[in-house]
Every structure is written in C-alpha cells, then in structure tokens.
Amino acid sequence: MLTAAEWEIVALSLQVSAVAILFSLPIAYALAWVLARKRFPGKILLDALVHLPLVVPPVVTGYVLLLLFGRTGPIGGALEEWFGISLVFRWTGAALAAAVMALPLMVRAMRLSIEAVDRRYVEAARSLGANRWQAFLRVTLPLSLPGIAAGLVLGFARSLGEFGATITFVSNIPGETRTLPLAIYNALQIPGTDVLVARLAVISVLLSLLALLASEWLVRRQVGGRGHVL
C-alpha cells in the first residue's frame, strides 16, 4: 500500500500529466493536420521546430520557458499583469513544461493517423456537398481518433517522466511541483531512503509501461501493425 506522501506525489503527477496533454491536444492536432495535409514553404522548418524538444537538452527547454513565462518574461509578465496568473513555482508551470516535452510525440502519433486517412473519402464527402469543415468533422476527425488517443496516451507517459525542463522552470517544491521523477531525485539525495526510491521507481515504471502498451495497441489498431510511433 502507498503511504499518504506517496499518494500525494502520484496524484500530483497524474494531475500535471492530465492537464498537460489536455492543454496541448488542440495544438498538437492542428500541427499534425498541417504537417500531414499541407504543402508550404518552411514546412521542414516547422517540422523541425515541433520536434526540437526531443533533441534539445530538457534543461535548455526549461530555461527557455523560464525566459518566456517567468515573471519578467514577455508572456509570463503579461499573464501576471493582465490575469494574475503566475506559472513559475506552480504546478501549472510543471504542466506547461510537461506539455512542451510531450508535444512532439503527440504530433507524431496524430500525424501518422491523419496521413492514413484516405483522401478519396474526403473528396467523396466534398462531392456530396460537404464543405471543407464538414468533411473534416465527418471524415478526417473520426477516422483519426485512434491516432488522437494514441498521441494522448503517449504524451501522458512522456509527461509522467518529465524531469529536466520541470526542475529548471518550476523547481522542486513538495506538494506543488514535486512529481514522481523529482521525488525520486530528491529521495536519492537523502541517505537511508533506498526503499522509498525503489517504491517510487516501481510506480513510475508501471504507470509508464501501462501508458506505452495502450499507445502501441492503439497505433497497431490504426495501421494494422504496419507502423510504430516509437
């Protein structure tokens, strides 16, 4: 059984991950649709920017977030002045960091799903009188739902494991920003906490494994076992 402190860490991690993927869902799907369906100058650059968090050190991503969304940053300053919203040292900031790190994987899963939708179905809907928006809502969106679900699950798993950008952007505050990876890191700094580290590590592995298995199942269902997100 988990202790009250462990439940608090797990609940915070699940909360941060859930908010992160819900916040990034519309952005990820819009980017996936543009990359899958549109041709325009700079598409390669946009694709590279979307996937940049996968290759840039997470600490750098956290530092950029701190510059942009910190209290003196252009976006963070405006949010605090106009709406009284501050993301630094808050769990909402941890959700933002997790969303940024999960975005590339979500876009990739959704893009594969959208590309798998036969354009002839869309053209048939248009020939029957549907406008572009109706064809999207009635054809592309329903047929790409498995990819959306796979992207959500994969993004959720990535958010659960987020560490570098989070600790750089919102620090490691108990009960506020200390998610599972940060709690494991903090426990490793304290002598005699081997059991706690092992328990948190097992919880983290189990949650991530379940999410990845669900994601892989959804992707295989979508592409008939011909593709992999990872």
C-alpha positions as CSV (number, residue, x, y, z in Angstrom):
1,M,0.0,0.0,0.0
2,L,1.1,3.5,-0.7
3,T,1.7,6.0,2.1
4,A,-0.1,9.3,2.2
5,A,3.0,11.1,1.0
6,E,3.4,8.7,-1.9
7,W,-0.3,9.1,-2.9
8,E,0.2,12.9,-2.9
9,I,3.2,12.5,-5.3
10,V,1.3,10.1,-7.6
11,A,-1.9,12.3,-7.6
12,L,0.2,15.4,-8.4
13,S,2.0,13.6,-11.2
14,L,-1.3,12.3,-12.7
15,Q,-2.8,15.8,-12.4
16,V,0.1,17.5,-14.1
17,S,0.2,14.9,-16.9
18,A,-3.5,15.1,-17.5
19,V,-3.6,18.9,-17.7
20,A,-0.5,18.8,-19.9
21,I,-2.0,16.6,-22.6
22,L,-5.4,18.3,-22.5
23,F,-3.8,21.7,-22.8
24,S,-1.6,20.5,-25.8
25,L,-4.3,18.4,-27.5
26,P,-5.7,21.0,-29.8
27,I,-2.3,22.5,-30.6
28,A,-0.8,19.0,-31.3
29,Y,-3.7,18.0,-33.6
30,A,-3.6,21.3,-35.5
31,L,0.1,20.9,-36.1
32,A,-0.3,17.3,-37.1
33,W,-3.0,18.2,-39.6
34,V,-1.0,21.0,-41.1
35,L,2.1,18.7,-41.4
36,A,0.1,15.8,-42.9
37,R,-2.1,17.7,-45.3
38,K,-0.5,20.9,-46.3
39,R,2.5,21.9,-48.5
40,F,4.0,25.3,-47.9
41,P,7.4,27.0,-47.8
42,G,9.1,26.4,-44.4
43,K,7.3,23.1,-43.7
44,I,10.6,21.4,-43.0
45,L,11.5,24.2,-40.5
46,L,8.1,23.9,-38.8
47,D,8.5,20.1,-38.6
48,A,12.0,20.6,-37.1
49,L,10.7,23.1,-34.5
50,V,7.9,20.8,-33.4
51,H,10.4,18.0,-32.8
52,L,13.1,20.2,-31.3
53,P,12.2,19.3,-27.6
54,L,13.1,15.7,-28.5
55,V,16.7,16.5,-29.2
56,V,17.4,19.7,-27.2
57,P,18.6,19.1,-23.6
58,P,15.5,19.4,-21.4
59,V,17.3,21.9,-19.2
60,V,17.6,24.2,-22.2
61,T,13.8,23.8,-22.8
62,G,13.2,24.7,-19.1
63,Y,15.5,27.7,-19.4
64,V,13.6,29.0,-22.5
65,L,10.3,28.5,-20.7
66,L,11.7,30.5,-17.7
67,L,12.8,33.3,-20.1
68,L,9.4,33.4,-21.8
69,F,7.0,32.6,-18.9
70,G,8.9,33.9,-15.9
71,R,7.6,36.9,-14.1
72,T,9.8,39.2,-16.1
73,G,9.4,37.3,-19.3
74,P,7.3,38.7,-22.2
75,I,4.5,36.1,-21.8
76,G,4.7,35.4,-18.1
77,G,4.8,39.1,-17.3
78,A,1.7,39.8,-19.4
79,L,-0.2,36.8,-17.9
80,E,0.6,38.0,-14.3
81,E,-0.2,41.7,-15.1
82,W,-3.4,41.1,-17.0
83,F,-4.8,38.0,-15.5
84,G,-2.9,37.5,-12.2
85,I,-1.6,34.1,-13.5
86,S,1.9,33.0,-12.5
87,L,3.3,29.8,-13.7
88,V,6.7,29.8,-12.0
89,F,7.0,27.6,-8.9
90,R,3.4,26.4,-9.5
91,W,2.1,23.0,-10.6
92,T,0.5,24.7,-13.7
93,G,4.1,25.6,-14.7
94,A,5.0,21.9,-14.4
95,A,2.1,21.1,-16.6
96,L,3.3,23.6,-19.2
97,A,6.8,22.1,-19.2
98,A,5.4,18.6,-19.5
99,A,3.1,19.7,-22.4
100,V,6.1,21.2,-24.3
101,M,8.1,18.0,-23.9
102,A,5.1,15.7,-24.8
103,L,4.1,17.8,-27.8
104,P,6.4,16.2,-30.4
105,L,5.3,12.6,-29.6
106,M,1.7,13.6,-29.7
107,V,2.1,15.4,-33.1
108,R,3.9,12.4,-34.5
109,A,1.2,9.9,-33.5
110,M,-1.6,12.1,-34.7
111,R,0.2,12.9,-38.0
112,L,0.5,9.2,-38.8
113,S,-3.2,8.7,-38.2
114,I,-4.2,11.7,-40.4
115,E,-1.9,10.5,-43.2
116,A,-3.6,7.1,-43.0
117,V,-7.0,8.6,-43.8
118,D,-7.7,8.0,-47.5
119,R,-8.1,11.4,-49.3
120,R,-10.7,9.8,-51.5
121,Y,-13.1,9.6,-48.6
122,V,-12.7,13.4,-48.1
123,E,-13.2,14.0,-51.8
124,A,-16.3,11.8,-51.8
125,A,-17.7,13.9,-48.9
126,R,-17.0,17.1,-50.8
127,S,-18.6,15.7,-54.0
128,L,-21.8,15.1,-51.9
129,G,-22.0,18.7,-50.9
130,A,-20.0,18.9,-47.7
131,N,-17.8,21.9,-47.3
132,R,-14.2,21.6,-46.1
133,W,-15.1,22.0,-42.4
134,Q,-17.9,19.4,-42.6
135,A,-15.7,17.0,-44.5
136,F,-13.1,17.4,-41.7
137,L,-15.6,16.8,-38.9
138,R,-17.4,13.9,-40.6
139,V,-14.4,12.1,-42.2
140,T,-10.9,13.1,-41.2
141,L,-11.6,13.6,-37.5
142,P,-13.5,10.4,-36.8
143,L,-11.0,8.2,-38.8
144,S,-8.0,9.7,-37.0
145,L,-9.5,9.2,-33.5
146,P,-7.2,6.2,-32.8
147,G,-4.2,8.3,-33.5
148,I,-5.5,11.0,-31.3
149,A,-6.0,8.5,-28.5
150,A,-2.5,7.1,-29.1
151,G,-1.0,10.5,-29.0
152,L,-2.8,11.4,-25.8
153,V,-1.6,8.2,-24.1
154,L,2.0,8.6,-25.4
155,G,2.0,12.2,-24.3
156,F,0.7,11.2,-20.9
157,A,3.5,8.7,-20.5
158,R,6.1,11.3,-21.5
159,S,4.6,13.8,-19.1
160,L,4.9,11.3,-16.3
161,G,8.6,11.0,-16.9
162,E,9.4,14.7,-17.4
163,F,12.3,15.9,-15.2
164,G,14.8,18.4,-16.7
165,A,12.5,21.1,-18.0
166,T,10.3,20.9,-14.9
167,I,13.0,21.3,-12.3
168,T,14.6,24.1,-14.3
169,F,11.3,26.0,-14.8
170,V,9.4,25.5,-11.6
171,S,12.0,24.0,-9.2
172,N,11.3,21.0,-6.8
173,I,8.6,22.1,-4.3
174,P,6.9,19.4,-2.2
175,G,3.2,19.3,-2.8
176,E,3.4,21.8,-5.7
177,T,5.8,20.8,-8.4
178,R,7.4,17.6,-6.9
179,T,6.2,15.0,-9.4
180,L,7.4,11.3,-9.4
181,P,10.8,11.9,-11.2
182,L,11.6,14.9,-9.0
183,A,10.6,13.0,-5.8
184,I,12.9,10.1,-6.9
185,Y,15.7,12.6,-7.5
186,N,15.1,14.2,-4.1
187,A,15.0,10.9,-2.3
188,L,18.3,9.9,-3.9
189,Q,19.9,12.9,-2.2
190,I,18.9,11.6,1.3
191,P,20.7,8.7,2.9
192,G,18.6,5.7,4.0
193,T,15.8,6.3,1.6
194,D,16.5,3.3,-0.7
195,V,13.1,1.7,0.0
196,L,11.3,4.9,-0.9
197,V,13.3,5.4,-4.1
198,A,12.6,1.8,-5.1
199,R,8.8,2.1,-4.4
200,L,8.6,5.4,-6.4
201,A,10.6,3.9,-9.2
202,V,8.4,0.9,-9.5
203,I,5.3,3.1,-9.5
204,S,6.8,5.3,-12.2
205,V,7.8,2.3,-14.4
206,L,4.3,0.6,-14.0
207,L,2.4,3.8,-15.0
208,S,4.7,4.5,-17.9
209,L,4.6,0.9,-19.1
210,L,0.8,0.8,-19.0
211,A,0.6,4.0,-21.0
212,L,3.1,2.8,-23.6
213,L,1.3,-0.6,-24.0
214,A,-2.0,1.3,-24.5
215,S,-0.4,3.6,-27.0
216,E,1.2,0.8,-29.0
217,W,-2.1,-1.1,-29.1
218,L,-3.9,1.9,-30.4
219,V,-1.3,2.5,-33.1
220,R,-1.3,-1.1,-34.3
221,R,-5.1,-1.0,-34.4
222,Q,-4.9,2.1,-36.6
223,V,-2.3,1.0,-39.1
224,G,-2.8,-2.8,-38.9
225,G,0.6,-3.4,-37.3
226,R,2.5,-1.7,-40.2
227,G,3.8,1.3,-38.2
228,H,5.3,2.2,-34.8
229,V,5.2,5.6,-33.1
230,L,8.5,4.9,-31.2
